Amino acid sequence: DSVDQAVDIGNDTEYGLAAYVSGTDQEAVRQVARRLRAGQVNLNGAAPDLMAPFGGFKMSGNGREWGDLAFHEFLEVKAVLGYGAQQAAE
């Protein structure tokens, strides 16, 4: 019956892989997209973009595929301190 109810229904699931929002008021469509708990939200039939991260929320998992963020799934961050040439205090 309302946008609020539609968002509540869309978010009332244990999954959150993708969502789709269609409408003529672009700003309203964007506002609904921000409220949806899904890893990817497609607005007005937008074409797929393999550079955009793809992955879910909730039980759909938090990992990401595609795009730069996908590489983070395979990397471990390491800090190396004192690597540069440095004179010891005399």
Legacy VTK file of the C-alpha trace (Angstrom):
# vtk DataFile Version 3.0
C-alpha trace
ASCII
DATASET POLYDATA
POINTS 90 float
0.000 0.000 0.000
2.967 2.343 0.529
6.668 2.723 -0.166
7.426 2.146 3.513
5.502 -1.124 3.430
7.297 -2.206 0.243
10.692 -1.528 1.844
9.655 -3.416 4.988
8.555 -6.417 2.892
11.764 -6.278 0.850
13.913 -6.219 3.983
11.866 -8.857 5.845
13.955 -11.772 4.651
17.029 -13.532 5.936
18.650 -12.986 2.529
19.868 -9.861 0.781
21.650 -10.618 -2.466
19.930 -8.231 -4.885
16.981 -5.867 -5.115
15.273 -4.048 -7.951
13.580 -0.656 -7.815
11.608 0.947 -10.630
9.930 4.328 -10.802
9.680 7.609 -12.663
10.909 9.848 -9.826
14.669 9.247 -9.885
15.289 10.767 -6.454
12.543 8.636 -4.875
14.007 5.521 -6.544
17.432 6.364 -5.086
15.965 6.910 -1.618
14.277 3.499 -1.702
17.540 1.881 -2.871
19.393 3.349 0.120
16.871 1.782 2.490
17.049 -1.742 1.056
19.353 -4.246 2.776
20.787 -5.897 -0.323
24.290 -6.213 -1.690
23.297 -4.826 -5.074
20.288 -2.709 -6.039
19.338 -2.351 -9.704
17.528 0.905 -10.542
15.125 1.087 -13.469
16.588 -1.907 -15.287
20.184 -0.653 -15.290
22.550 -2.865 -17.258
24.928 -5.161 -15.349
28.371 -3.738 -14.607
31.146 -6.263 -14.000
33.234 -3.574 -12.302
30.581 -3.075 -9.614
31.022 -5.305 -6.557
28.523 -8.150 -6.351
27.646 -9.922 -3.131
25.014 -10.097 -0.467
23.943 -9.013 2.972
22.685 -11.196 5.809
22.475 -14.934 4.934
23.460 -14.188 1.343
27.013 -13.708 2.609
29.273 -10.728 2.916
31.876 -11.658 0.306
32.189 -9.697 -2.904
32.913 -10.710 -6.463
33.763 -8.504 -9.446
35.435 -5.119 -9.357
38.279 -3.945 -7.158
36.614 -5.071 -3.926
36.755 -8.705 -5.086
40.544 -8.690 -4.785
40.283 -7.967 -1.058
38.768 -11.433 -0.587
42.134 -12.923 -1.581
44.503 -10.540 0.183
45.860 -10.313 3.685
47.063 -6.958 4.946
50.469 -6.809 6.601
52.172 -3.806 8.189
55.980 -3.675 7.999
57.468 -1.065 10.303
61.008 0.323 10.080
61.480 -0.847 6.483
63.117 2.332 5.212
66.782 3.160 5.720
66.990 4.968 9.021
70.027 6.124 11.012
70.281 4.835 14.556
70.369 7.537 17.202
73.942 8.070 18.429
LINES 1 91
90 0 1 2 3 4 5 6 7 8 9 10 11 12 13 14 15 16 17 18 19 20 21 22 23 24 25 26 27 28 29 30 31 32 33 34 35 36 37 38 39 40 41 42 43 44 45 46 47 48 49 50 51 52 53 54 55 56 57 58 59 60 61 62 63 64 65 66 67 68 69 70 71 72 73 74 75 76 77 78 79 80 81 82 83 84 85 86 87 88 89
